[in-house]
């Protein structure tokens, strides 16, 4: 868990570090600067890395709500229930190179991305948890932060609607809830198209806005990601 604590701190710093020069224009996109073939600074139509990617997830449900789970990660106090899901997601990078100036530092965080994610998850385990969930989320992802030995990481946060096809038996669960996700994506220069993704998957009523404040669930797990294009 000390490793998780260190990775979480490093992920939070990723958005505060400048990354190199402007991104290259990918094949099939408009060449914005004819002479150099690179995009002007701050033009988010430039492509940085992948455009489409898929992810397979496997998660287990935590026994507590979101904030106790977050605290439990840091003090090694996590408890789980015998409820799980396996799922798949298809993601598209909508904006490739969002540049965010960091006030009072002179730094600019580059290669931040906005993505759209569609997700389909099958829940199982306890009888009350047998269900199918669909998610549509907008995701903000930071640029990559080099770590060591060719390994890099980035951090992403997602938000959007979550819907289950049948209402679960438990009073805390509802068909329609808000989806909130957090993940750390690890990649390697040796296998540039593959990534390992520890993930938090949270459903809630948004403090009673769309469902009672006690509604929802929190899952922790890991995904395997493949870049398609």
VENWO-V144262 format. One record per helix or strand. SS is the DSSP state (h for helix, s for strand). FROM is the first residue (numbers start at 1). TO is the last residue. If there is no record, write none. Layout:
ss:SS from:FROM to:TO
ss:SS from:FROM to:TO
//
This chain:
ss:h from:2 to:14
ss:s from:18 to:18
ss:s from:24 to:24
ss:s from:38 to:38
ss:s from:52 to:62
ss:h from:66 to:75
ss:s from:80 to:101
ss:s from:108 to:125
ss:h from:127 to:129
ss:s from:131 to:141
ss:s from:145 to:148
ss:s from:151 to:164
ss:s from:176 to:188
ss:s from:194 to:204
ss:s from:216 to:227
//
